[in-house]
Amino acid sequence: MTVTDRVPATVRACTPLEQPRYRRPEGRDRYTISEVAEYTGLSAHTLRWYERIGLMPHVDRSHTGQRRYTDRDLDWLDLVGRLRLTGMPVADMVRYAQLVRDGEHTFPERERLLSRHRDDVRRRIAELRSTLEVLDYKIDIYAAARDRATEGV
């Protein structure tokens, strides 16, 4: 199974995540909380918390009160997972979710929020690249010392 098979088409336009995902059952658009937990790798507790804090849009319920997630909910959780990976604060994710619920007139504010976060992510990537260069330098020193030691044997 390829990453493309595991990531929904609506998210596939982004760079695919290199984390395990399960393929959604074909021909279905209703999932239990345990199926969503298995698909996303999130716990049921976390999914309920996301809903409670306003990070998840309203989740439909069955006639018995059980949550029934849709493909659209799974797409949203994929986006939330990506935002989490970038280190976006939960408060900003909740704000973004509220803006999405408020409608298209919030496009400019959504763009500003995501642009600010993108700038922060780019800064952190640059810091990590610089740190990686230091690590590579130190590793090269130790590898050269090891090579010199084995040459003398």
FENURNOR-V59958 format. One record per pair of residues at least 4 apart in sequence whose ideal C-beta (glycine too) atoms are under 8 Angstrom apart, sorted by the first residue. I is the first residue (numbers start at 0). J is the second residue. D is the distance in Angstrom with one decimal. If there is no record, write none. Layout:
BEGIN
i j d
I J D
I J D
END
This chain:
BEGIN
i j d
0 4 4.8
0 5 6.3
0 22 6.8
1 5 7.4
2 6 6.0
2 15 4.2
2 16 7.1
2 17 6.6
2 20 7.8
3 11 6.3
3 15 6.4
4 22 5.8
5 19 7.2
5 20 3.6
5 21 6.8
5 22 6.0
6 10 5.2
6 11 5.3
6 15 5.2
6 16 6.3
6 20 6.1
6 77 7.0
7 11 6.8
7 23 7.1
7 70 7.1
7 73 6.5
7 74 5.4
7 77 6.2
9 74 4.8
9 77 7.9
10 74 6.2
10 77 4.5
10 78 7.0
10 81 7.7
11 15 6.7
13 81 6.9
16 20 7.1
16 77 7.8
16 80 7.2
16 81 7.0
16 84 7.6
18 40 7.3
19 40 7.3
20 38 6.7
20 39 7.9
20 40 8.0
21 37 6.1
21 38 5.0
23 27 7.1
23 30 7.9
23 38 6.8
23 70 6.8
23 73 6.7
28 69 5.3
28 70 5.2
29 67 4.7
29 68 7.3
29 69 6.6
30 34 4.2
30 35 5.1
30 38 7.3
30 67 7.0
30 68 4.4
30 69 7.5
30 72 7.8
30 73 7.1
31 35 7.1
31 65 6.6
31 66 7.1
31 67 7.3
31 68 7.6
32 36 6.2
32 43 4.9
32 46 5.8
32 47 7.6
32 65 7.5
32 66 5.0
32 68 7.2
33 37 6.5
33 43 6.5
34 38 6.3
34 68 7.6
35 39 5.9
35 41 7.5
35 46 6.1
35 68 4.8
35 72 7.3
35 73 6.8
35 76 7.1
36 40 7.7
36 41 5.8
36 42 6.0
36 43 5.0
36 46 6.4
38 73 6.4
39 46 7.7
39 73 7.4
39 76 5.2
39 77 7.9
39 80 6.7
41 45 4.4
41 46 5.6
41 49 7.9
41 76 7.2
42 46 7.1
43 47 6.4
44 48 6.3
45 49 6.4
46 50 6.8
46 55 7.1
46 66 7.8
46 76 8.0
47 51 6.2
48 52 6.2
49 54 4.2
49 55 4.2
49 76 7.9
49 79 7.2
50 54 7.5
50 55 4.3
50 58 5.8
50 66 7.9
52 89 7.3
52 93 5.8
53 93 5.2
53 96 6.0
53 97 6.3
54 79 6.4
54 89 7.2
54 92 5.7
54 93 5.3
54 96 5.3
55 72 7.1
55 75 6.9
55 76 7.6
55 79 8.0
55 96 7.5
56 72 7.2
56 75 6.6
56 96 7.1
56 99 7.8
56 100 6.4
58 66 4.8
58 67 7.1
58 68 6.0
58 72 6.3
59 66 7.5
59 67 4.8
59 68 7.9
59 69 7.1
60 64 5.3
60 65 6.5
60 66 6.1
60 67 6.5
61 65 4.6
61 66 8.0
61 67 5.4
68 72 4.1
68 73 6.4
69 73 7.3
70 74 6.4
71 75 6.5
72 76 6.4
73 77 6.5
74 78 6.8
75 79 6.3
76 80 6.3
77 81 6.7
78 82 6.4
79 83 6.3
79 92 6.3
80 84 6.5
81 85 6.7
82 87 4.3
82 92 5.3
82 95 7.6
82 116 7.8
83 87 6.8
83 92 7.6
85 116 6.7
85 120 4.9
86 119 7.7
86 120 7.2
86 123 7.0
87 91 5.1
87 92 5.5
87 116 5.4
88 92 7.2
89 93 6.2
90 94 6.4
91 95 6.3
91 112 6.4
91 116 6.6
92 96 6.4
93 97 6.5
94 98 6.5
94 112 6.6
95 99 6.5
95 109 6.4
95 112 5.7
95 113 7.4
96 100 6.5
97 101 6.2
98 105 4.1
98 108 5.7
98 109 5.0
98 112 7.2
99 105 7.4
99 109 7.1
101 105 4.8
105 109 5.6
106 110 6.2
107 111 6.5
108 112 6.3
109 113 6.2
110 114 5.9
111 115 6.3
112 116 6.5
113 117 6.1
114 118 6.6
115 119 6.7
116 120 6.3
117 121 6.3
118 122 6.6
119 123 6.5
120 124 6.3
121 125 6.5
122 126 6.5
123 127 6.3
124 128 6.4
125 129 6.5
126 130 6.3
127 131 6.1
128 132 6.7
129 133 7.0
130 134 6.5
131 135 6.2
132 136 6.4
133 137 6.5
134 138 6.1
135 139 6.2
136 140 6.8
137 141 6.7
138 142 6.1
139 143 6.2
140 144 6.5
141 145 6.3
142 146 6.3
143 147 6.4
144 148 6.4
145 149 6.4
146 150 6.4
147 151 7.0
148 152 7.3
END
